[in-house]
Amino acid sequence: MRFNPRHTLKNMANTMKMAKKPDRDEYQQHLRLVLLGIAGVGAIGFIIQFVFSVITYGR
């Protein structure tokens, strides 16, 4: 399968035509979910680091 720049640009243009700007409520919902995910990953990392620091301190 060969790379076809014209086909790629046409697909990109069609995607931009179909895309819409999110309204305020939708944007806030996505922002809340992203921040919750970042906080969740950070909390898991903190817990793992804390547990291992307690384990290594006890030796």
C-alpha distance matrix in Angstrom:
0.0 3.8 6.8 9.1 12.6 14.4 12.6 13.1 16.7 17.4 16.5 18.7 21.4 21.5 21.8 24.7 26.3 26.4 27.6 31.4 33.8 35.5 39.2 41.7 42.1 38.4 38.1 41.1 39.8 36.5 38.5 40.9 38.2 36.5 40.0 40.9 37.8 38.6 42.2 41.4 39.2 42.0 44.7 43.0 42.6 46.2 47.5 45.7 47.1 50.5 50.7 49.8 52.2 55.0 54.2 54.3 57.4 59.3 59.1
3.8 0.0 3.8 6.2 9.6 11.8 10.8 11.3 14.5 15.7 15.4 17.3 19.9 20.5 21.1 23.5 25.3 25.9 27.0 30.7 33.1 35.0 38.8 41.3 42.0 38.4 37.8 40.9 40.0 36.6 38.4 41.1 38.6 36.7 40.1 41.4 38.4 38.8 42.6 42.1 39.9 42.4 45.3 43.8 43.2 46.8 48.3 46.6 47.7 51.2 51.7 50.7 52.9 55.8 55.2 55.1 58.1 60.2 60.0
6.8 3.8 0.0 3.8 6.3 9.1 8.5 8.2 11.2 13.0 12.8 14.1 16.8 17.9 18.3 20.4 22.5 23.3 24.2 27.8 30.0 32.1 35.8 38.3 39.2 35.7 34.9 38.1 37.4 34.0 35.6 38.5 36.2 34.2 37.5 39.0 36.2 36.5 40.2 40.0 37.9 40.2 43.3 42.1 41.4 44.8 46.6 45.1 46.1 49.5 50.2 49.3 51.3 54.3 53.9 53.8 56.7 58.9 58.8
9.1 6.2 3.8 0.0 3.8 5.6 5.4 6.2 8.8 10.1 10.8 12.4 14.4 15.6 16.7 18.6 20.3 21.5 22.7 26.4 28.7 31.2 34.8 37.5 38.6 35.2 34.5 37.9 37.4 34.1 35.9 38.9 36.8 35.0 38.3 40.0 37.4 37.8 41.6 41.5 39.6 41.9 45.0 44.0 43.5 46.8 48.7 47.4 48.4 51.7 52.5 51.8 53.8 56.8 56.6 56.5 59.3 61.5 61.6
12.6 9.6 6.3 3.8 0.0 3.8 5.5 5.0 6.1 8.5 9.8 10.4 12.2 14.2 15.2 16.5 18.3 20.1 21.0 24.5 26.5 29.2 32.8 35.4 36.9 33.6 32.6 36.1 35.9 32.7 34.1 37.3 35.6 33.6 36.8 38.8 36.4 36.6 40.3 40.6 38.8 40.9 44.1 43.4 42.8 45.9 48.0 46.9 47.7 51.0 52.1 51.4 53.2 56.2 56.2 56.1 58.7 61.1 61.3
14.4 11.8 9.1 5.6 3.8 0.0 3.8 5.4 5.2 6.2 8.7 9.9 10.6 12.4 14.3 15.4 16.6 18.6 20.1 23.5 25.9 28.8 32.2 35.1 36.6 33.4 32.7 36.3 36.2 33.2 34.9 38.1 36.6 34.8 38.1 40.1 37.9 38.3 42.0 42.3 40.8 43.0 46.0 45.5 45.1 48.2 50.3 49.4 50.3 53.5 54.6 54.1 55.9 58.8 58.9 59.0 61.5 63.9 64.2
12.6 10.8 8.5 5.4 5.5 3.8 0.0 3.8 5.5 5.1 6.2 8.6 9.9 10.6 12.3 14.4 15.4 16.7 18.4 22.1 24.8 27.3 30.8 33.8 35.0 31.6 31.2 34.8 34.3 31.4 33.4 36.4 34.6 33.1 36.5 38.2 36.0 36.7 40.4 40.4 39.0 41.4 44.3 43.6 43.5 46.7 48.5 47.6 48.7 51.9 52.8 52.5 54.4 57.2 57.3 57.5 60.1 62.3 62.8
13.1 11.3 8.2 6.2 5.0 5.4 3.8 0.0 3.8 5.4 5.1 6.2 8.7 9.9 10.6 12.5 14.4 15.5 16.6 20.2 22.5 25.0 28.6 31.3 32.5 29.2 28.5 32.0 31.6 28.4 30.2 33.3 31.5 29.8 33.2 35.0 32.7 33.2 36.9 37.1 35.6 37.9 40.9 40.2 40.0 43.1 45.1 44.2 45.2 48.4 49.4 49.1 50.9 53.7 53.9 54.1 56.6 58.9 59.3
16.7 14.5 11.2 8.8 6.1 5.2 5.5 3.8 0.0 3.8 5.4 5.0 6.1 8.6 9.8 10.6 12.3 14.3 15.3 18.7 20.9 23.7 27.2 30.0 31.6 28.4 27.6 31.2 31.3 28.3 29.9 33.2 31.8 30.0 33.3 35.4 33.4 33.8 37.5 38.0 36.6 38.7 41.7 41.5 41.2 44.1 46.2 45.6 46.5 49.6 50.8 50.6 52.2 55.1 55.5 55.6 57.9 60.4 61.0
17.4 15.7 13.0 10.1 8.5 6.2 5.1 5.4 3.8 0.0 3.8 5.4 5.1 6.2 8.6 10.0 10.6 12.5 14.3 17.8 20.5 23.4 26.7 29.8 31.2 28.1 27.7 31.4 31.3 28.5 30.5 33.7 32.3 30.9 34.3 36.2 34.4 35.1 38.7 39.1 38.0 40.3 43.1 42.9 42.9 45.9 47.8 47.3 48.4 51.3 52.5 52.5 54.2 56.9 57.3 57.7 60.0 62.3 63.0
16.5 15.4 12.8 10.8 9.8 8.7 6.2 5.1 5.4 3.8 0.0 3.8 5.5 5.1 6.2 8.7 9.9 10.7 12.3 16.0 18.8 21.2 24.7 27.7 28.8 25.5 25.3 28.9 28.4 25.6 27.8 30.8 29.1 27.9 31.4 33.0 31.1 32.1 35.6 35.8 34.7 37.2 39.9 39.5 39.7 42.7 44.5 44.0 45.3 48.2 49.2 49.3 51.2 53.8 54.1 54.6 57.0 59.2 60.0
18.7 17.3 14.1 12.4 10.4 9.9 8.6 6.2 5.0 5.4 3.8 0.0 3.8 5.5 5.1 6.3 8.7 10.0 10.6 14.1 16.4 19.0 22.5 25.3 26.7 23.6 22.9 26.5 26.4 23.5 25.3 28.5 27.2 25.7 29.0 31.0 29.2 29.8 33.4 33.9 32.9 35.0 37.9 37.8 37.8 40.7 42.7 42.3 43.4 46.2 47.5 47.6 49.2 51.9 52.4 52.8 55.0 57.4 58.3
21.4 19.9 16.8 14.4 12.2 10.6 9.9 8.7 6.1 5.1 5.5 3.8 0.0 3.8 5.4 5.1 6.3 8.8 10.0 13.1 15.6 18.7 22.0 25.0 26.7 23.8 23.3 27.0 27.2 24.7 26.5 29.8 28.8 27.5 30.8 32.8 31.4 32.1 35.6 36.3 35.5 37.6 40.4 40.5 40.6 43.3 45.4 45.3 46.3 49.0 50.4 50.6 52.2 54.8 55.5 56.0 58.0 60.5 61.4
21.5 20.5 17.9 15.6 14.2 12.4 10.6 9.9 8.6 6.2 5.1 5.5 3.8 0.0 3.8 5.4 5.1 6.3 8.7 12.1 15.2 17.9 21.1 24.4 25.6 22.6 22.7 26.4 26.2 23.9 26.2 29.2 28.0 27.2 30.6 32.3 30.9 32.1 35.4 35.8 35.3 37.6 40.2 40.2 40.7 43.4 45.2 45.2 46.5 49.1 50.3 50.7 52.4 54.9 55.5 56.2 58.3 60.6 61.6
21.8 21.1 18.3 16.7 15.2 14.3 12.3 10.6 9.8 8.6 6.2 5.1 5.4 3.8 0.0 3.8 5.4 5.2 6.1 9.9 12.8 15.1 18.6 21.7 22.8 19.5 19.5 23.2 22.8 20.3 22.6 25.6 24.3 23.4 26.8 28.6 27.1 28.3 31.6 32.0 31.5 33.8 36.4 36.5 36.9 39.7 41.5 41.5 42.8 45.4 46.6 47.1 48.8 51.2 51.9 52.6 54.7 56.9 58.0
24.7 23.5 20.4 18.6 16.5 15.4 14.4 12.5 10.6 10.0 8.7 6.3 5.1 5.4 3.8 0.0 3.8 5.4 5.1 8.1 10.6 13.6 16.8 19.9 21.5 18.7 18.2 22.0 22.3 19.9 21.8 25.1 24.3 23.3 26.4 28.5 27.5 28.3 31.6 32.4 32.0 34.0 36.7 37.1 37.4 39.9 42.0 42.2 43.3 45.7 47.3 47.8 49.2 51.7 52.6 53.2 55.1 57.5 58.7
26.3 25.3 22.5 20.3 18.3 16.6 15.4 14.4 12.3 10.6 9.9 8.7 6.3 5.1 5.4 3.8 0.0 3.8 5.6 8.0 11.1 14.2 17.0 20.4 22.0 19.4 19.5 23.3 23.5 21.6 23.8 26.9 26.2 25.7 28.8 30.7 29.9 31.0 34.1 34.9 34.8 36.9 39.4 39.8 40.4 42.9 44.8 45.1 46.3 48.7 50.2 50.8 52.3 54.7 55.6 56.4 58.3 60.6 61.9
26.4 25.9 23.3 21.5 20.1 18.6 16.7 15.5 14.3 12.5 10.7 10.0 8.8 6.3 5.2 5.4 3.8 0.0 3.8 6.6 10.2 12.4 15.4 18.9 19.9 17.0 17.7 21.4 21.0 19.3 21.9 24.7 23.7 23.6 26.9 28.4 27.6 29.1 32.1 32.6 32.7 35.0 37.3 37.6 38.5 41.0 42.6 43.0 44.5 46.8 48.1 48.9 50.5 52.7 53.6 54.6 56.5 58.6 60.0
27.6 27.0 24.2 22.7 21.0 20.1 18.4 16.6 15.3 14.3 12.3 10.6 10.0 8.7 6.1 5.1 5.6 3.8 0.0 3.8 6.9 9.2 12.5 15.8 17.0 14.1 14.2 18.0 18.0 16.0 18.4 21.3 20.6 20.3 23.4 25.2 24.6 25.8 28.8 29.6 29.7 31.8 34.1 34.7 35.5 37.8 39.6 40.1 41.5 43.7 45.1 46.0 47.5 49.7 50.7 51.7 53.4 55.6 57.1
31.4 30.7 27.8 26.4 24.5 23.5 22.1 20.2 18.7 17.8 16.0 14.1 13.1 12.1 9.9 8.1 8.0 6.6 3.8 0.0 3.8 6.2 9.1 12.5 14.0 11.5 11.9 15.6 16.0 14.7 16.8 19.7 19.6 19.6 22.4 24.3 24.2 25.5 28.1 29.2 29.7 31.6 33.7 34.6 35.6 37.6 39.4 40.3 41.6 43.5 45.2 46.3 47.6 49.6 50.9 52.0 53.5 55.7 57.4
33.8 33.1 30.0 28.7 26.5 25.9 24.8 22.5 20.9 20.5 18.8 16.4 15.6 15.2 12.8 10.6 11.1 10.2 6.9 3.8 0.0 3.8 6.5 9.4 11.6 9.6 9.1 12.8 13.9 12.8 14.3 17.4 17.9 17.7 20.1 22.3 22.6 23.5 26.0 27.4 28.1 29.6 31.8 33.1 33.9 35.7 37.7 38.8 39.8 41.6 43.5 44.7 45.7 47.8 49.3 50.3 51.6 53.9 55.8
35.5 35.0 32.1 31.2 29.2 28.8 27.3 25.0 23.7 23.4 21.2 19.0 18.7 17.9 15.1 13.6 14.2 12.4 9.2 6.2 3.8 0.0 3.8 6.6 8.0 5.8 5.9 9.5 10.3 9.7 11.6 14.2 14.8 15.2 17.5 19.4 20.0 21.3 23.5 24.8 25.9 27.4 29.2 30.6 31.8 33.4 35.2 36.6 37.7 39.3 41.1 42.5 43.6 45.4 47.1 48.3 49.5 51.6 53.7
39.2 38.8 35.8 34.8 32.8 32.2 30.8 28.6 27.2 26.7 24.7 22.5 22.0 21.1 18.6 16.8 17.0 15.4 12.5 9.1 6.5 3.8 0.0 3.8 5.7 5.4 6.2 8.7 10.1 10.8 12.2 14.3 15.7 16.6 18.3 20.1 21.3 22.7 24.3 25.8 27.3 28.6 30.1 31.9 33.2 34.4 36.2 37.9 39.0 40.3 42.2 43.9 44.8 46.4 48.3 49.6 50.5 52.7 54.9
41.7 41.3 38.3 37.5 35.4 35.1 33.8 31.3 30.0 29.8 27.7 25.3 25.0 24.4 21.7 19.9 20.4 18.9 15.8 12.5 9.4 6.6 3.8 0.0 3.8 5.6 5.1 6.2 8.6 10.0 10.4 12.2 14.3 15.3 16.3 18.1 20.0 21.0 22.2 24.1 25.8 26.7 28.1 30.2 31.5 32.4 34.2 36.2 37.2 38.1 40.2 42.1 42.7 44.3 46.3 47.6 48.4 50.5 52.9
42.1 42.0 39.2 38.6 36.9 36.6 35.0 32.5 31.6 31.2 28.8 26.7 26.7 25.6 22.8 21.5 22.0 19.9 17.0 14.0 11.6 8.0 5.7 3.8 0.0 3.8 5.4 5.1 6.2 8.7 9.8 10.5 12.4 14.3 15.3 16.4 18.4 20.0 20.9 22.3 24.5 25.6 26.6 28.5 30.3 31.1 32.6 34.7 36.0 36.8 38.6 40.7 41.5 42.8 44.8 46.4 47.1 49.0 51.5
38.4 38.4 35.7 35.2 33.6 33.4 31.6 29.2 28.4 28.1 25.5 23.6 23.8 22.6 19.5 18.7 19.4 17.0 14.1 11.5 9.6 5.8 5.4 5.6 3.8 0.0 3.8 5.5 5.1 6.3 8.6 9.9 10.7 12.4 14.3 15.4 16.7 18.5 20.0 21.1 22.8 24.4 25.6 27.2 28.9 30.1 31.6 33.3 34.7 35.9 37.5 39.4 40.5 41.9 43.7 45.2 46.2 48.2 50.4
38.1 37.8 34.9 34.5 32.6 32.7 31.2 28.5 27.6 27.7 25.3 22.9 23.3 22.7 19.5 18.2 19.5 17.7 14.2 11.9 9.1 5.9 6.2 5.1 5.4 3.8 0.0 3.8 5.4 5.2 6.1 8.6 10.0 10.6 12.2 14.1 15.4 16.5 18.2 19.8 21.3 22.4 24.1 25.8 27.1 28.3 30.1 31.8 32.9 34.2 36.1 37.8 38.6 40.3 42.2 43.4 44.4 46.5 48.7
41.1 40.9 38.1 37.9 36.1 36.3 34.8 32.0 31.2 31.4 28.9 26.5 27.0 26.4 23.2 22.0 23.3 21.4 18.0 15.6 12.8 9.5 8.7 6.2 5.1 5.5 3.8 0.0 3.8 5.5 5.0 6.0 8.6 9.8 10.4 12.0 14.1 15.2 16.2 18.0 19.9 20.8 22.0 24.1 25.6 26.4 28.1 30.1 31.2 32.1 34.1 36.0 36.7 38.2 40.2 41.7 42.4 44.4 46.9
39.8 40.0 37.4 37.4 35.9 36.2 34.3 31.6 31.3 31.3 28.4 26.4 27.2 26.2 22.8 22.3 23.5 21.0 18.0 16.0 13.9 10.3 10.1 8.6 6.2 5.1 5.4 3.8 0.0 3.8 5.4 5.1 6.3 8.7 10.0 10.5 12.4 14.4 15.3 16.4 18.5 19.9 20.8 22.5 24.4 25.5 26.8 28.7 30.2 31.1 32.8 34.8 35.8 37.1 38.9 40.6 41.5 43.3 45.7
36.5 36.6 34.0 34.1 32.7 33.2 31.4 28.4 28.3 28.5 25.6 23.5 24.7 23.9 20.3 19.9 21.6 19.3 16.0 14.7 12.8 9.7 10.8 10.0 8.7 6.3 5.2 5.5 3.8 0.0 3.8 5.4 5.1 6.1 8.6 9.8 10.6 12.3 14.2 15.2 16.6 18.3 19.8 21.2 22.7 24.2 25.7 27.2 28.6 30.0 31.6 33.3 34.4 36.1 37.7 39.1 40.3 42.3 44.4
38.5 38.4 35.6 35.9 34.1 34.9 33.4 30.2 29.9 30.5 27.8 25.3 26.5 26.2 22.6 21.8 23.8 21.9 18.4 16.8 14.3 11.6 12.2 10.4 9.8 8.6 6.1 5.0 5.4 3.8 0.0 3.8 5.5 5.2 6.1 8.5 9.9 10.6 12.1 14.0 15.5 16.4 18.1 20.0 21.2 22.2 24.1 25.9 26.9 28.1 30.1 31.8 32.5 34.2 36.1 37.4 38.3 40.5 42.7
40.9 41.1 38.5 38.9 37.3 38.1 36.4 33.3 33.2 33.7 30.8 28.5 29.8 29.2 25.6 25.1 26.9 24.7 21.3 19.7 17.4 14.2 14.3 12.2 10.5 9.9 8.6 6.0 5.1 5.4 3.8 0.0 3.8 5.5 5.2 6.0 8.6 10.0 10.4 12.0 14.3 15.2 16.1 18.2 19.9 20.7 22.1 24.3 25.5 26.3 28.2 30.2 31.0 32.4 34.3 35.9 36.7 38.6 41.0
38.2 38.6 36.2 36.8 35.6 36.6 34.6 31.5 31.8 32.3 29.1 27.2 28.8 28.0 24.3 24.3 26.2 23.7 20.6 19.6 17.9 14.8 15.7 14.3 12.4 10.7 10.0 8.6 6.3 5.1 5.5 3.8 0.0 3.8 5.5 5.0 6.1 8.7 9.8 10.4 12.3 14.1 15.1 16.4 18.4 19.7 20.9 22.6 24.2 25.4 26.9 28.7 30.0 31.4 33.0 34.6 35.7 37.6 39.8
36.5 36.7 34.2 35.0 33.6 34.8 33.1 29.8 30.0 30.9 27.9 25.7 27.5 27.2 23.4 23.3 25.7 23.6 20.3 19.6 17.7 15.2 16.6 15.3 14.3 12.4 10.6 9.8 8.7 6.1 5.2 5.5 3.8 0.0 3.8 5.4 5.1 6.2 8.6 9.8 10.7 12.3 14.1 15.5 16.7 18.2 20.0 21.4 22.6 24.1 25.9 27.3 28.5 30.3 31.8 33.1 34.3 36.4 38.5
40.0 40.1 37.5 38.3 36.8 38.1 36.5 33.2 33.3 34.3 31.4 29.0 30.8 30.6 26.8 26.4 28.8 26.9 23.4 22.4 20.1 17.5 18.3 16.3 15.3 14.3 12.2 10.4 10.0 8.6 6.1 5.2 5.5 3.8 0.0 3.8 5.4 5.1 6.1 8.5 10.0 10.4 12.0 14.2 15.3 16.1 18.1 20.0 20.9 22.0 24.1 25.8 26.5 28.2 30.1 31.4 32.2 34.4 36.6
40.9 41.4 39.0 40.0 38.8 40.1 38.2 35.0 35.4 36.2 33.0 31.0 32.8 32.3 28.6 28.5 30.7 28.4 25.2 24.3 22.3 19.4 20.1 18.1 16.4 15.4 14.1 12.0 10.5 9.8 8.5 6.0 5.0 5.4 3.8 0.0 3.8 5.5 5.1 6.0 8.6 9.8 10.3 12.2 14.2 15.0 16.2 18.3 19.8 20.6 22.3 24.3 25.3 26.6 28.4 30.1 31.0 32.8 35.2
37.8 38.4 36.2 37.4 36.4 37.9 36.0 32.7 33.4 34.4 31.1 29.2 31.4 30.9 27.1 27.5 29.9 27.6 24.6 24.2 22.6 20.0 21.3 20.0 18.4 16.7 15.4 14.1 12.4 10.6 9.9 8.6 6.1 5.1 5.4 3.8 0.0 3.8 5.4 5.0 6.2 8.5 9.8 10.6 12.3 14.1 15.4 16.7 18.3 19.8 21.2 22.8 24.2 25.8 27.2 28.7 30.1 31.9 34.0
38.6 38.8 36.5 37.8 36.6 38.3 36.7 33.2 33.8 35.1 32.1 29.8 32.1 32.1 28.3 28.3 31.0 29.1 25.8 25.5 23.5 21.3 22.7 21.0 20.0 18.5 16.5 15.2 14.4 12.3 10.6 10.0 8.7 6.2 5.1 5.5 3.8 0.0 3.8 5.4 5.3 6.1 8.6 10.0 10.6 12.1 14.3 15.5 16.4 18.1 20.0 21.3 22.3 24.2 25.9 27.0 28.2 30.4 32.4
42.2 42.6 40.2 41.6 40.3 42.0 40.4 36.9 37.5 38.7 35.6 33.4 35.6 35.4 31.6 31.6 34.1 32.1 28.8 28.1 26.0 23.5 24.3 22.2 20.9 20.0 18.2 16.2 15.3 14.2 12.1 10.4 9.8 8.6 6.1 5.1 5.4 3.8 0.0 3.8 5.5 5.0 6.0 8.6 9.8 10.2 12.1 14.2 15.1 16.0 18.1 19.9 20.6 22.1 24.1 25.5 26.3 28.4 30.7
41.4 42.1 40.0 41.5 40.6 42.3 40.4 37.1 38.0 39.1 35.8 33.9 36.3 35.8 32.0 32.4 34.9 32.6 29.6 29.2 27.4 24.8 25.8 24.1 22.3 21.1 19.8 18.0 16.4 15.2 14.0 12.0 10.4 9.8 8.5 6.0 5.0 5.4 3.8 0.0 3.8 5.4 5.1 6.2 8.6 9.8 10.6 12.4 14.2 15.2 16.5 18.5 19.8 21.1 22.6 24.4 25.5 27.2 29.5
39.2 39.9 37.9 39.6 38.8 40.8 39.0 35.6 36.6 38.0 34.7 32.9 35.5 35.3 31.5 32.0 34.8 32.7 29.7 29.7 28.1 25.9 27.3 25.8 24.5 22.8 21.3 19.9 18.5 16.6 15.5 14.3 12.3 10.7 10.0 8.6 6.2 5.3 5.5 3.8 0.0 3.8 5.5 5.2 6.2 8.6 10.0 10.7 12.3 14.2 15.5 16.8 18.3 20.1 21.3 22.6 24.2 26.1 27.9
42.0 42.4 40.2 41.9 40.9 43.0 41.4 37.9 38.7 40.3 37.2 35.0 37.6 37.6 33.8 34.0 36.9 35.0 31.8 31.6 29.6 27.4 28.6 26.7 25.6 24.4 22.4 20.8 19.9 18.3 16.4 15.2 14.1 12.3 10.4 9.8 8.5 6.1 5.0 5.4 3.8 0.0 3.8 5.5 5.1 6.1 8.6 9.9 10.5 12.0 14.2 15.4 16.2 18.2 19.9 21.0 22.1 24.3 26.3
44.7 45.3 43.3 45.0 44.1 46.0 44.3 40.9 41.7 43.1 39.9 37.9 40.4 40.2 36.4 36.7 39.4 37.3 34.1 33.7 31.8 29.2 30.1 28.1 26.6 25.6 24.1 22.0 20.8 19.8 18.1 16.1 15.1 14.1 12.0 10.3 9.8 8.6 6.0 5.1 5.5 3.8 0.0 3.8 5.4 5.0 6.1 8.6 9.8 10.3 12.1 14.2 15.1 16.3 18.2 19.9 20.7 22.6 24.9
43.0 43.8 42.1 44.0 43.4 45.5 43.6 40.2 41.5 42.9 39.5 37.8 40.5 40.2 36.5 37.1 39.8 37.6 34.7 34.6 33.1 30.6 31.9 30.2 28.5 27.2 25.8 24.1 22.5 21.2 20.0 18.2 16.4 15.5 14.2 12.2 10.6 10.0 8.6 6.2 5.2 5.5 3.8 0.0 3.8 5.4 5.2 6.2 8.6 9.8 10.6 12.4 14.2 15.4 16.6 18.4 19.9 21.4 23.5
42.6 43.2 41.4 43.5 42.8 45.1 43.5 40.0 41.2 42.9 39.7 37.8 40.6 40.7 36.9 37.4 40.4 38.5 35.5 35.6 33.9 31.8 33.2 31.5 30.3 28.9 27.1 25.6 24.4 22.7 21.2 19.9 18.4 16.7 15.3 14.2 12.3 10.6 9.8 8.6 6.2 5.1 5.4 3.8 0.0 3.8 5.5 5.2 6.1 8.5 10.0 10.8 12.1 14.3 15.4 16.5 18.1 20.2 21.9
46.2 46.8 44.8 46.8 45.9 48.2 46.7 43.1 44.1 45.9 42.7 40.7 43.3 43.4 39.7 39.9 42.9 41.0 37.8 37.6 35.7 33.4 34.4 32.4 31.1 30.1 28.3 26.4 25.5 24.2 22.2 20.7 19.7 18.2 16.1 15.0 14.1 12.1 10.2 9.8 8.6 6.1 5.0 5.4 3.8 0.0 3.8 5.5 5.1 6.0 8.5 10.0 10.4 12.2 14.2 15.3 16.1 18.3 20.5
47.5 48.3 46.6 48.7 48.0 50.3 48.5 45.1 46.2 47.8 44.5 42.7 45.4 45.2 41.5 42.0 44.8 42.6 39.6 39.4 37.7 35.2 36.2 34.2 32.6 31.6 30.1 28.1 26.8 25.7 24.1 22.1 20.9 20.0 18.1 16.2 15.4 14.3 12.1 10.6 10.0 8.6 6.1 5.2 5.5 3.8 0.0 3.8 5.5 5.0 6.0 8.6 9.8 10.5 12.2 14.2 15.2 16.7 19.1
45.7 46.6 45.1 47.4 46.9 49.4 47.6 44.2 45.6 47.3 44.0 42.3 45.3 45.2 41.5 42.2 45.1 43.0 40.1 40.3 38.8 36.6 37.9 36.2 34.7 33.3 31.8 30.1 28.7 27.2 25.9 24.3 22.6 21.4 20.0 18.3 16.7 15.5 14.2 12.4 10.7 9.9 8.6 6.2 5.2 5.5 3.8 0.0 3.8 5.5 5.2 6.2 8.5 10.0 10.6 12.3 14.1 15.7 17.4
47.1 47.7 46.1 48.4 47.7 50.3 48.7 45.2 46.5 48.4 45.3 43.4 46.3 46.5 42.8 43.3 46.3 44.5 41.5 41.6 39.8 37.7 39.0 37.2 36.0 34.7 32.9 31.2 30.2 28.6 26.9 25.5 24.2 22.6 20.9 19.8 18.3 16.4 15.1 14.2 12.3 10.5 9.8 8.6 6.1 5.1 5.5 3.8 0.0 3.8 5.6 5.3 6.0 8.6 9.9 10.5 12.0 14.3 16.0
50.5 51.2 49.5 51.7 51.0 53.5 51.9 48.4 49.6 51.3 48.2 46.2 49.0 49.1 45.4 45.7 48.7 46.8 43.7 43.5 41.6 39.3 40.3 38.1 36.8 35.9 34.2 32.1 31.1 30.0 28.1 26.3 25.4 24.1 22.0 20.6 19.8 18.1 16.0 15.2 14.2 12.0 10.3 9.8 8.5 6.0 5.0 5.5 3.8 0.0 3.8 5.5 5.1 6.2 8.6 10.0 10.4 12.4 14.8
50.7 51.7 50.2 52.5 52.1 54.6 52.8 49.4 50.8 52.5 49.2 47.5 50.4 50.3 46.6 47.3 50.2 48.1 45.1 45.2 43.5 41.1 42.2 40.2 38.6 37.5 36.1 34.1 32.8 31.6 30.1 28.2 26.9 25.9 24.1 22.3 21.2 20.0 18.1 16.5 15.5 14.2 12.1 10.6 10.0 8.5 6.0 5.2 5.6 3.8 0.0 3.8 5.5 5.2 6.2 8.7 9.9 10.9 13.2
49.8 50.7 49.3 51.8 51.4 54.1 52.5 49.1 50.6 52.5 49.3 47.6 50.6 50.7 47.1 47.8 50.8 48.9 46.0 46.3 44.7 42.5 43.9 42.1 40.7 39.4 37.8 36.0 34.8 33.3 31.8 30.2 28.7 27.3 25.8 24.3 22.8 21.3 19.9 18.5 16.8 15.4 14.2 12.4 10.8 10.0 8.6 6.2 5.3 5.5 3.8 0.0 3.8 5.4 4.9 6.1 8.4 9.9 11.2
52.2 52.9 51.3 53.8 53.2 55.9 54.4 50.9 52.2 54.2 51.2 49.2 52.2 52.4 48.8 49.2 52.3 50.5 47.5 47.6 45.7 43.6 44.8 42.7 41.5 40.5 38.6 36.7 35.8 34.4 32.5 31.0 30.0 28.5 26.5 25.3 24.2 22.3 20.6 19.8 18.3 16.2 15.1 14.2 12.1 10.4 9.8 8.5 6.0 5.1 5.5 3.8 0.0 3.8 5.4 5.2 6.0 8.6 10.4
55.0 55.8 54.3 56.8 56.2 58.8 57.2 53.7 55.1 56.9 53.8 51.9 54.8 54.9 51.2 51.7 54.7 52.7 49.7 49.6 47.8 45.4 46.4 44.3 42.8 41.9 40.3 38.2 37.1 36.1 34.2 32.4 31.4 30.3 28.2 26.6 25.8 24.2 22.1 21.1 20.1 18.2 16.3 15.4 14.3 12.2 10.5 10.0 8.6 6.2 5.2 5.4 3.8 0.0 3.8 5.6 5.1 6.3 9.1
54.2 55.2 53.9 56.6 56.2 58.9 57.3 53.9 55.5 57.3 54.1 52.4 55.5 55.5 51.9 52.6 55.6 53.6 50.7 50.9 49.3 47.1 48.3 46.3 44.8 43.7 42.2 40.2 38.9 37.7 36.1 34.3 33.0 31.8 30.1 28.4 27.2 25.9 24.1 22.6 21.3 19.9 18.2 16.6 15.4 14.2 12.2 10.6 9.9 8.6 6.2 4.9 5.4 3.8 0.0 3.8 5.5 5.4 7.1
54.3 55.1 53.8 56.5 56.1 59.0 57.5 54.1 55.6 57.7 54.6 52.8 56.0 56.2 52.6 53.2 56.4 54.6 51.7 52.0 50.3 48.3 49.6 47.6 46.4 45.2 43.4 41.7 40.6 39.1 37.4 35.9 34.6 33.1 31.4 30.1 28.7 27.0 25.5 24.4 22.6 21.0 19.9 18.4 16.5 15.3 14.2 12.3 10.5 10.0 8.7 6.1 5.2 5.6 3.8 0.0 3.8 5.4 5.6
57.4 58.1 56.7 59.3 58.7 61.5 60.1 56.6 57.9 60.0 57.0 55.0 58.0 58.3 54.7 55.1 58.3 56.5 53.4 53.5 51.6 49.5 50.5 48.4 47.1 46.2 44.4 42.4 41.5 40.3 38.3 36.7 35.7 34.3 32.2 31.0 30.1 28.2 26.3 25.5 24.2 22.1 20.7 19.9 18.1 16.1 15.2 14.1 12.0 10.4 9.9 8.4 6.0 5.1 5.5 3.8 0.0 3.8 5.5
59.3 60.2 58.9 61.5 61.1 63.9 62.3 58.9 60.4 62.3 59.2 57.4 60.5 60.6 56.9 57.5 60.6 58.6 55.6 55.7 53.9 51.6 52.7 50.5 49.0 48.2 46.5 44.4 43.3 42.3 40.5 38.6 37.6 36.4 34.4 32.8 31.9 30.4 28.4 27.2 26.1 24.3 22.6 21.4 20.2 18.3 16.7 15.7 14.3 12.4 10.9 9.9 8.6 6.3 5.4 5.4 3.8 0.0 3.8
59.1 60.0 58.8 61.6 61.3 64.2 62.8 59.3 61.0 63.0 60.0 58.3 61.4 61.6 58.0 58.7 61.9 60.0 57.1 57.4 55.8 53.7 54.9 52.9 51.5 50.4 48.7 46.9 45.7 44.4 42.7 41.0 39.8 38.5 36.6 35.2 34.0 32.4 30.7 29.5 27.9 26.3 24.9 23.5 21.9 20.5 19.1 17.4 16.0 14.8 13.2 11.2 10.4 9.1 7.1 5.6 5.5 3.8 0.0
